[in-house]
Amino acid sequence: MKSKSILMGMICVIIFSIFFWYSLVFAWTWIFDYSTKVEYKLSENVYLYTSELSKTKILFKSGEDISKYKIKSECSIFSKLTYKKWNSYLFDLKFFDNKCIDKNFILVDEKNEIKLQFNINPISESTILTKMLDLKTEELTRLQASLNRKISAYSKYSTYDKDIEANYYTYLYNNRALQEAKYNLWVISNIIIKRSEKYIVPVEWRVMPNQHVRLPNTARPYREEYTDWIHHGWDIYGNFWEQVRALDDWIIVRTVSEFDFSDLSKIKKSKSLSEDDLIRNLDILRWKQVWLKTMKWDVIFYAHLNDVIANLQVWDVVKKWQPLWTIWITWVPDQSYTDYHLHFEVQKNPFSLEKWQSYDVDDYLKWDWLLEWKSEDYILEHQLDYFQN
């Protein structure tokens, strides 16, 4: 009996020793754990072109003092430590670059050595509009309803109440989700409203043309050898360097600013050209151009331009009535034109689910144009359904 007691005592000592040893190891590891990690993000997204949503918060957990560390990126940002307790470090992050596309961020020490890498998703105005503009109004309306439900569910997080949520960071996270939902709802609602508005005439003090040769679908037989010999848009005659303006709120999706007379030699001529050859020839004949995707989901081709303003780039967002370019002359092989005019076409979005958010130049060129194959009488009767004089 005595020997059994001694044996049991020895076993207990061994078990206790093992447990105590591993406890020391775990405790030692925890106390001297110098690793740094992201514990919390206010949001994975920042909306670069807004005041409040272009800011976020990052909470780091670290076994070393990172009070003097900085967050860096290819974007123009500012970071600041705003709270510290034990091994928790809360940094505020502010974006000043409304075209930032870099998702990679780093935490660096005083020597500028990288201590941690993490991701944040910067969202530009053109990013969110590009996503929304290829959706039908019915689909946008469904998104509206979904966002309204989300806003209702998160409404209790509009102000902080300790009785609602004991964890302050959870409140901040949900409040941010609420603000993002409200913003996205505003964007969608704004698009739907603007889709009910008419386009303005793109040259100030001018009206929509009513002469036969300036309308869509009129014949261009002298181009029969190298195009479909059909006029796809409207011509608005004006003066040299007269300003062209945005006929709607929209995104620039293409610019052609380096056209040279020698480019006309690239036009292919044959009686058996493919559809691709025909539309590419037409593209050359448009000379300097700017293409814009409108709130109404159309793409507008502005052609025969003189100046394409240098600081305007693809994916820039421009606003209705904004002066953008100036009028120049048409340059066509074998024709000596001396008339200054803006040529513009309205290409209708086919809403292909397979191509959503991935349309390219060739796709836009192949879209049907507004009032395609309609008679002259029909166009004259209905063009003011789309444009306001």
C-alpha positions as a printed Julia matrix, in Angstrom:
389×3 Matrix{Float64}:
   0.0    0.0      0.0
   2.83   2.3      0.96
   4.69   1.5     -2.28
   1.58   2.31    -4.3
   1.27   5.69    -2.59
   4.91   6.45    -3.36
   4.39   5.45    -7.03
   1.3    7.62    -7.39
   3.17  10.51    -5.8
   6.01  10.14    -8.27
   3.6   10.09   -11.21
   1.89  13.24    -9.96
   5.27  14.99    -9.59
   6.23  14.02   -13.16
   2.9   15.19   -14.61
   3.08  18.45   -12.66
   6.67  19.02   -13.77
   5.79  18.48   -17.42
   2.78  20.78   -17.17
   4.76  23.4    -15.28
   7.59  23.25   -17.83
   5.27  23.77   -20.82
   3.44  26.51   -18.95
   6.74  28.3    -18.54
   7.51  27.82   -22.23
   4.11  29.2    -23.33
   4.32  32.07   -20.89
   7.85  32.89   -21.99
   6.78  32.8    -25.65
   3.82  35.06   -24.97
   5.83  37.58   -22.96
   8.61  37.81   -25.53
   6.49  37.47   -28.7
   7.78  40.31   -30.87
   5.57  39.55   -33.88
   3.24  42.21   -35.3
  -0.09  41.53   -36.95
  -3.22  43.35   -38.08
  -5.89  42.72   -35.48
  -8.65  44.94   -36.94
  -9.48  47.14   -39.92
 -12.26  49.67   -39.83
 -13.0   48.58   -43.4
 -11.3   46.72   -46.23
 -12.35  49.62   -48.5
 -11.55  53.32   -48.77
 -13.54  55.59   -51.08
 -10.86  57.96   -52.31
 -13.0   60.84   -53.5
 -15.11  61.29   -50.35
 -14.26  63.13   -47.16
 -15.04  60.61   -44.41
 -14.77  57.34   -46.32
 -11.26  58.16   -47.57
 -10.11  57.54   -43.99
  -9.81  54.26   -42.12
  -8.36  52.77   -38.92
  -5.91  49.9    -38.5
  -5.36  48.16   -35.15
  -2.07  46.31   -34.78
  -1.1   43.83   -32.08
   2.62  43.74   -31.4
   5.04  42.42   -28.79
   7.38  45.34   -29.48
   6.85  49.09   -29.29
   5.64  50.28   -32.72
   4.6   53.77   -31.58
   6.97  55.44   -34.02
   6.21  53.18   -36.98
   4.57  54.5    -40.13
   2.2   53.05   -42.73
   3.43  53.54   -46.28
   2.15  52.94   -49.81
   2.61  53.98   -53.43
  -0.44  56.17   -52.8
  -0.33  59.57   -51.17
  -1.34  58.84   -47.57
  -0.87  60.05   -44.01
  -0.77  57.73   -40.97
  -0.8   58.6    -37.28
  -0.86  56.61   -34.05
  -4.02  57.66   -32.18
  -4.28  55.1    -29.37
  -1.93  52.76   -27.49
  -2.62  50.32   -24.68
  -0.47  47.34   -23.75
   0.29  45.59   -27.05
  -2.49  47.33   -29.04
  -1.69  50.19   -31.44
  -4.43  52.02   -33.33
  -3.4   54.02   -36.41
  -5.55  56.45   -38.38
  -4.95  56.37   -42.12
  -5.94  59.17   -44.51
  -5.75  59.08   -48.33
  -4.94  62.15   -50.44
  -4.64  60.4    -53.8
  -8.05  60.05   -55.52
  -6.6   57.87   -58.29
  -4.74  55.4    -56.1
  -4.81  51.81   -57.37
  -2.17  50.23   -55.12
  -3.65  47.7    -52.68
  -0.33  46.87   -51.02
   0.55  48.65   -47.77
   3.51  48.26   -45.44
   4.28  49.05   -41.82
   7.85  50.33   -41.47
  10.03  51.14   -38.48
  12.19  54.22   -37.84
  14.86  52.82   -40.17
  12.28  52.41   -42.93
  12.57  48.63   -42.68
   9.42  46.67   -43.54
   7.85  45.0    -40.51
   4.47  43.96   -41.95
   2.61  43.89   -45.25
  -1.19  44.08   -45.55
  -3.91  45.02   -48.07
  -6.54  47.73   -48.33
  -8.87  48.17   -51.32
  -8.86  51.77   -52.67
 -12.03  52.62   -54.65
 -11.96  55.56   -57.05
 -15.06  57.31   -58.36
 -14.53  55.8    -61.79
 -14.2   52.31   -60.25
 -17.63  52.38   -58.67
 -19.25  54.1    -61.65
 -17.72  51.65   -64.14
 -19.19  48.82   -62.11
 -22.65  50.4    -61.98
 -23.02  51.95   -65.44
 -23.16  48.62   -67.28
 -26.15  47.52   -65.2
 -29.73  47.99   -66.36
 -31.91  50.3    -64.32
 -33.94  47.3    -63.12
 -30.77  45.74   -61.67
 -29.8   49.02   -60.03
 -33.27  49.21   -58.48
 -32.79  45.76   -56.96
 -29.45  46.91   -55.53
 -31.23  49.92   -54.08
 -33.67  47.67   -52.24
 -30.84  45.48   -50.92
 -28.92  48.49   -49.63
 -32.03  49.91   -47.97
 -32.45  46.63   -46.09
 -28.8   46.74   -45.01
 -29.13  50.35   -43.85
 -32.19  49.42   -41.8
 -30.36  46.46   -40.2
 -27.31  48.57   -39.31
 -29.24  51.69   -38.23
 -28.69  50.93   -34.52
 -24.99  51.59   -35.14
 -25.56  55.18   -36.27
 -24.49  56.38   -32.8
 -22.48  54.67   -30.08
 -24.39  53.22   -27.16
 -22.57  50.99   -24.66
 -25.81  49.1    -24.03
 -26.02  48.17   -27.7
 -22.47  46.9    -28.13
 -19.88  46.38   -25.44
 -17.06  46.15   -27.99
 -16.29  49.65   -29.29
 -14.38  48.32   -32.31
 -17.38  46.26   -33.35
 -19.47  49.43   -33.21
 -16.94  51.31   -35.36
 -16.85  48.46   -37.9
 -20.63  48.3    -38.22
 -20.99  52.07   -38.31
 -18.52  52.15   -41.21
 -20.55  49.44   -43.0
 -23.62  51.63   -42.51
 -21.88  54.7    -43.98
 -20.61  52.73   -46.99
 -24.1   51.36   -47.65
 -25.54  54.9    -47.52
 -22.9   56.14   -49.92
 -23.43  53.31   -52.42
 -27.17  53.93   -52.22
 -26.58  57.6    -53.04
 -24.43  56.67   -56.07
 -27.05  54.28   -57.45
 -29.94  56.69   -56.8
 -28.01  59.46   -58.56
 -27.43  57.26   -61.63
 -31.13  56.33   -61.81
 -32.17  60.0    -61.58
 -29.73  61.07   -64.29
 -30.96  58.32   -66.61
 -34.3   60.13   -66.74
 -32.64  63.36   -67.92
 -31.95  64.33   -71.53
 -28.51  64.96   -72.99
 -27.57  68.55   -73.65
 -26.35  69.62   -77.1
 -22.56  69.18   -76.92
 -21.7   72.56   -78.5
 -22.88  75.66   -76.63
 -25.33  77.98   -78.43
 -25.98  75.29   -81.06
 -29.06  73.14   -81.59
 -29.52  69.61   -82.88
 -29.15  69.59   -86.69
 -32.09  69.05   -89.02
 -30.26  68.97   -92.37
 -30.27  65.61   -94.11
 -26.48  65.21   -94.44
 -25.86  65.91   -90.75
 -28.1   63.15   -89.4
 -27.51  59.46   -88.62
 -28.04  56.91   -91.41
 -27.41  59.3    -94.3
 -25.38  57.88   -97.17
 -21.66  58.48   -97.69
 -21.2   56.78  -101.11
 -17.7   58.18  -101.61
 -16.59  55.95   -98.7
 -18.09  52.83  -100.16
 -14.7   51.28  -100.87
 -13.44  51.44   -97.29
 -16.41  51.88   -94.87
 -20.05  50.82   -94.63
 -20.69  54.26   -96.27
 -23.27  55.13   -93.58
 -23.12  58.18   -91.31
 -23.46  56.87   -87.73
 -24.04  60.1    -85.83
 -24.71  63.82   -85.91
 -22.63  66.71   -87.25
 -22.87  70.05   -85.45
 -21.19  72.79   -87.44
 -19.33  75.51   -85.59
 -16.26  77.71   -85.63
 -12.63  76.7    -85.44
 -11.67  76.13   -81.77
 -15.27  76.46   -80.6
 -15.63  74.62   -77.3
 -17.18  71.18   -77.01
 -18.83  70.31   -73.7
 -19.87  67.2    -71.82
 -23.46  66.33   -72.66
 -23.81  64.2    -69.51
 -21.94  63.11   -66.38
 -19.6   60.35   -67.46
 -16.28  58.54   -67.47
 -13.61  58.88   -70.15
 -12.98  55.42   -71.6
 -10.7   56.33   -74.53
  -8.74  59.25   -75.96
  -7.04  59.54   -79.35
  -4.82  62.62   -79.18
  -1.81  61.67   -81.32
  -3.49  61.44   -84.73
  -1.33  62.43   -87.71
  -2.23  62.9    -91.38
  -0.02  59.93   -92.18
  -2.48  57.73   -90.25
  -4.89  58.04   -93.17
  -2.52  55.78   -95.12
  -3.49  52.96   -92.73
  -7.0   52.83   -94.19
  -7.62  49.59   -96.06
  -9.47  49.7    -99.38
 -11.22  46.74  -100.93
 -14.67  45.55  -101.96
 -14.38  42.54   -99.68
 -13.36  44.06   -96.36
 -14.44  42.38   -93.13
 -16.68  44.11   -90.6
 -13.65  44.67   -88.38
 -11.77  46.37   -91.23
 -14.75  48.61   -92.0
 -15.19  49.83   -88.44
 -11.44  50.3    -87.99
 -11.33  52.46   -91.11
 -14.15  54.56   -89.67
 -12.22  54.87   -86.45
  -9.26  56.35   -88.33
 -11.56  58.81   -90.12
 -12.79  60.15   -86.8
  -9.31  61.6    -86.26
  -8.72  62.97   -82.73
 -11.36  61.57   -80.4
 -12.61  61.23   -76.87
 -15.03  58.47   -75.83
 -17.19  58.75   -72.77
 -19.47  56.32   -70.98
 -22.52  58.18   -69.73
 -24.8   57.75   -66.76
 -27.34  56.44   -69.25
 -24.95  53.54   -70.02
 -24.27  54.76   -73.6
 -20.79  55.44   -74.98
 -20.39  58.71   -76.87
 -17.77  59.13   -79.59
 -16.6   62.76   -79.93
 -14.69  63.07   -83.2
 -12.85  65.63   -85.39
 -11.41  67.4    -82.35
  -8.6   69.91   -82.39
  -7.39  69.97   -78.8
  -7.78  67.11   -76.36
  -6.99  68.73   -73.03
  -3.71  67.23   -71.82
  -4.71  66.62   -68.21
  -7.78  64.58   -69.16
  -7.06  60.88   -68.95
  -8.86  57.6    -69.32
 -11.07  56.86   -66.26
 -11.35  60.54   -65.34
 -14.89  61.54   -64.33
 -16.26  64.66   -66.0
 -19.48  66.54   -65.37
 -22.36  67.68   -67.54
 -21.81  71.13   -69.14
 -18.06  70.93   -68.49
 -16.01  72.41   -71.41
 -13.61  69.77   -72.6
 -12.36  70.07   -76.22
 -12.45  72.27   -79.31
 -13.76  71.75   -82.84
 -11.49  71.01   -85.81
 -11.96  69.95   -89.41
 -12.75  66.58   -91.01
  -9.87  64.9    -92.82
 -10.95  62.33   -95.37
  -8.9   60.77   -98.18
  -9.68  62.23  -101.61
 -11.91  64.92  -100.11
 -10.96  68.57   -99.54
 -13.22  69.57   -96.69
 -13.11  73.07   -95.25
 -16.04  72.78   -92.82
 -15.44  72.85   -89.09
 -17.79  70.65   -87.13
 -18.14  68.23   -84.24
 -19.09  64.7    -85.21
 -20.55  62.67   -82.35
 -22.16  59.24   -82.12
 -24.19  57.6    -79.39
 -23.38  53.89   -79.08
 -26.07  51.87   -77.27
 -25.01  49.47   -74.53
 -26.19  45.9    -75.33
 -25.94  44.84   -71.66
 -24.11  41.61   -72.32
 -23.7   39.73   -69.03
 -20.69  37.94   -70.49
 -18.97  41.27   -71.17
 -20.04  43.15   -68.05
 -17.15  45.33   -66.81
 -14.83  43.99   -69.53
 -15.8   45.85   -72.7
 -12.9   46.98   -74.88
 -12.45  49.33   -77.84
 -13.55  46.74   -80.4
 -16.73  46.06   -78.43
 -17.7   49.73   -78.33
 -17.06  50.08   -82.05
 -19.52  47.26   -82.78
 -22.37  48.51   -80.61
 -25.48  49.74   -82.45
 -25.71  53.51   -82.75
 -28.67  55.52   -81.49
 -31.56  55.57   -84.02
 -29.74  53.11   -86.27
 -31.62  52.53   -89.56
 -34.43  54.91   -88.57
 -35.79  57.16   -91.31
 -34.94  60.84   -91.53
 -38.52  61.81   -90.63
 -38.43  59.55   -87.59
 -35.1   60.99   -86.43
 -36.28  64.58   -86.8
 -39.43  63.75   -84.87
 -37.72  61.84   -82.04
 -34.15  63.16   -81.58
 -35.39  65.69   -79.02
 -36.62  62.74   -76.94
 -32.93  62.24   -76.21
 -31.5   65.76   -76.47
 -32.59  69.14   -75.15
 -32.02  72.06   -77.5
